[in-house]
Amino acid sequence: DAKTTQPPSMDCAEGRAANLPCNHSTISGNEYVYWYRQIHSQGPQYIIHGLKNNETNEMASLIITEDRKSSTLILPHATLRDTAVYYCIVRMDSSYKLIFGSGTRLLVRP
Amino acid sequence: DGGITQSPKYLFRKEGQNVTLSCEQNLNHDAMYWYRQDPGQGLRLIYYSQIVNDFQKGDIAEGYSVSREKKESFPLTVTSAQKNPTAFYLCASSIALEGFREQFFGPGTRLTVL
């Protein structure tokens, strides 16, 4: 079973920030938070990951709360191509497993 | 360009037939994986392989078989014992079984059993 909880769907307007929440209240100290996304009928794509500190890359920002029980993925300027299912996953560095829940279906509106 | 290829993209088979899905990677990755995805659901792990000539069952291995004779290739056979084979199948690879930043996924094969 997935160790994360995400809203089933969200939407945002093109050009605006998309903020996707994830709850991982049972995360352990050595588990990372990963985000992947899956555009319709394609394979998932890695976006970003983090342990404690906030992270930013060319695709997105990841904000992890101080108690690490939740996080938010931020797409700063959403485009229509960002419409996808976003998966929040917790994983230990020593584990091969990516446990995918049902994710959040993000719809970016024109 | 480096990546993972899966073929074919769509596959149709009659019930009771075995079918083999292809997965090839040129990323020089040691670890490879097969996942199954049903509509509206997340991915579930079928089999994984840490290295050539080694593979392990994942969470839903019943009715499936794999081989890993070459580093680049990890074919999946869906046997007639698999009760609900119609699904979207995804192959992935990572540099190793542990300590990787990301798994790289192929484009998937959509299998329909008639």
Contacts between the chains, C-beta under 8 A, distances in Angstrom:
chain1	res1	chain2	res2	distance
A	2	B	42	6.8
A	34	B	102	7.9
A	41	B	88	7.4
A	41	B	108	6.9
A	41	B	110	7.4
A	42	B	105	8.0
A	42	B	107	5.9
A	42	B	108	6.8
A	43	B	4	7.7
A	43	B	90	5.2
A	43	B	92	7.2
A	43	B	105	2.9
A	43	B	106	5.4
A	43	B	107	5.7
A	43	B	108	5.5
A	44	B	43	7.1
A	44	B	90	7.5
A	44	B	103	8.0
A	44	B	105	5.1
A	45	B	105	7.1
A	46	B	101	7.3
A	46	B	102	3.6
A	46	B	103	7.3
A	46	B	104	7.7
A	49	B	101	7.0
A	49	B	102	7.9
A	87	B	42	6.6
A	93	B	98	6.9
A	93	B	99	5.6
A	94	B	98	5.0
A	94	B	99	7.1
A	95	B	98	7.0
A	96	B	31	6.8
A	96	B	33	7.8
A	96	B	48	6.2
A	96	B	50	7.9
A	96	B	94	7.6
A	96	B	97	4.5
A	96	B	98	6.4
A	97	B	45	6.9
A	98	B	43	7.5
A	98	B	45	8.0
A	98	B	103	6.1
A	99	B	42	7.8
A	100	B	35	7.9
A	100	B	42	3.2
A	100	B	43	4.2
A	100	B	44	7.7
A	101	B	42	5.1
A	102	B	40	6.9
A	102	B	41	6.3
A	102	B	42	5.5
A	103	B	42	6.3
